C-alpha cells in the first residue's frame, strides 16, 4: 500500500538536540593543523553554533511538506509528476552521508519534464533499515523496481551517485527490459573494473595512482564502517557535535565548495532526529560481505565527471568505465565534486534532461 507521509519532529526531540549541542565537550587540537588530522575545530564550532542558535528545522519541515511524500514497503520517497502530465519516469538515488535532500534542494524545480521518484535508501532518514543483513545494492534495486512498477511505470530511467550509483547499476543489470538508461555522477568503488595491470593504459594507471593516494588519506571511514559500524554508531548517535564532525568532514573533503551551513544542518538534523546514522553505515558492511555479482551493463549509460574535490580522487578516463558500462554520453565538468547534485544542480539537471530525452 502507498501511504501518504508527513514530516514532523516533536519539539521535545529538537529541544534535546539543542541542549546536547550547547553541552558539547570539546577536545583540544594541534595548532595550525587545519584539516590534516580530521575535522577542523574552529570550523566545527562555527557549524555547531549555527545549528544551535540559527538553524530553523521548522522552516525546512514546512517547505518539505508542500511536496508529496509517501511510504511503500517501509521506503520513504518524494514523488513529483511532470508539469505536462507526460513526464519521463526517473528514479534518483542519493548516497552516503547524504539523503533525499540532495535532489530536493535546488534540482527539483529544474526537472519539470520528469515524473520524479526520489527515495530514501533503507536505513537513511525516514526509511527504516530491515533488521537483517544482506541489504546490498541488489536488495535495494529490487525494492526500487517494485516501487516503480507499483507506480505504474514499466519503462523508466534511473540515476544516482555513491551508493545510489551502485543501486542504479544493479537495477540496470537485473532489469534491462525496464530501465531505458542510467545516469551516474560517481563510479561506485565496489563495482569498478577488475583489470590486469598489463592491460591498463597510461591514462588509466595515472587515474588509479591518484585514487590510491586518496584511499591512503580518506578510506579509514570505509574500513571501520565495513567492519564495525555498530561500535562507531554509539558515539555518533549520542553526540550531535560528533555527528557533525564525522559527516561534515566528508562534505568538506569530497566537495569542490562545501555547501552552506543551513543545508549541512538540515542533513545532520535528518540523521539525528531519525537516529539513522548507524543504520546508514551498515551499507558498507552489507555490500562488503554480501557483494552482488559483477556484470557488464548493456543499458545506455551517461556519466558526468565531477572530479574537483578538496581531496582529489582522480578523474576516471572514459576507457576505464567503458570496461563496465555501455557509455553513450560522457561529460567532464570544470567544477563540482562528489556531491554534484548539491554542488552543481543546474549542470546535473541539464545532463539528465538531455540524456533521457535522447534515450526515450
C-alpha positions, 0 to 999 in steps of 0.5 A, a space after each residue: 500500500 502507498 501511504 501518504 507521509 508527513 514530516 514532523 519532529 516533536 519539539 521535545 526531540 529538537 529541544 534535546 538536540 539543542 541542549 546536547 549541542 550547547 553541552 558539547 565537550 570539546 577536545 583540544 587540537 594541534 595548532 595550525 593543523 587545519 584539516 590534516 588530522 580530521 575535522 577542523 575545530 574552529 570550523 566545527 564550532 562555527 557549524 555547531 553554533 549555527 545549528 544551535 542558535 540559527 538553524 530553523 528545522 521548522 522552516 525546512 519541515 514546512 517547505 518539505 511538506 508542500 511536496 508529496 511524500 509517501 511510504 511503500 514497503 517501509 521506503 520513504 520517497 518524494 514523488 513529483 509528476 511532470 508539469 505536462 502530465 507526460 513526464 519521463 519516469 526517473 528514479 534518483 538515488 542519493 548516497 552516503 552521508 547524504 539523503 533525499 535532500 540532495 535532489 530536493 534542494 535546488 534540482 527539483 524545480 529544474 526537472 519539470 519534464 520528469 515524473 520524479 521518484 526520489 527515495 530514501 535508501 533503507 536505513 537513511 532518514 525516514 526509511 527504516 533499515 530491515 533488521 537483517 543483513 544482506 541489504 546490498 545494492 541488489 536488495 535495494 534495486 529490487 525494492 526500487 523496481 517494485 516501487 516503480 512498477 507499483 507506480 505504474 511505470 514499466 519503462 523508466 530511467 534511473 540515476 544516482 551517485 555513491 551508493 545510489 550509483 551502485 543501486 542504479 547499476 544493479 537495477 540496470 543489470 537485473 532489469 534491462 527490459 525496464 530501465 531505458 538508461 542510467 545516469 551516474 555522477 560517481 563510479 561506485 568503488 565496489 563495482 569498478 573494473 577488475 583489470 590486469 595491470 598489463 592491460 591498463 593504459 597510461 591514462 588509466 594507471 595515472 587515474 588509479 595512482 591518484 585514487 590510491 593516494 586518496 584511499 591512503 588519506 580518506 578510506 579509514 571511514 570505509 574500513 571501520 564502517 565495513 567492519 564495525 559500524 555498530 561500535 562507531 554508531 554509539 558515539 555518533 548517535 549520542 553526540 550531535 557535535 560528533 555527528 557533525 564532525 564525522 559527516 561534515 568532514 566528508 562534505 568538506 573533503 569530497 566537495 569542490 565548495 562545501 555547501 552552506 551551513 543551513 543545508 549541512 544542518 538540515 542533513 545532520 538534523 535528518 540523521 539525528 532526529 531519525 537516529 539513522 546514522 548507524 543504520 546508514 553505515 551498515 551499507 558498507 558492511 552489507 555490500 562488503 560481505 554480501 557483494 552482488 555479482 559483477 556484470 557488464 551493463 548493456 543499458 545506455 549509460 551517461 556519466 558526468 565527471 565531477 572530479 574537483 574535490 578538496 581531496 582529489 580522487 582522480 578523474 576516471 578516463 572514459 576507457 576505464 568505465 567503458 570496461 563496465 558500462 555501455 557509455 553513450 554520453 560522457 561529460 567532464 565538468 570544470 567544477 563540482 565534486 562528489 556531491 554534484 547534485 548539491 554542488 552543481 544542480 543546474 549542470 546535473 539537471 541539464 545532463 539528465 534532461 538531455 540524456 533521457 530525452 535522447 534515450 526515450 
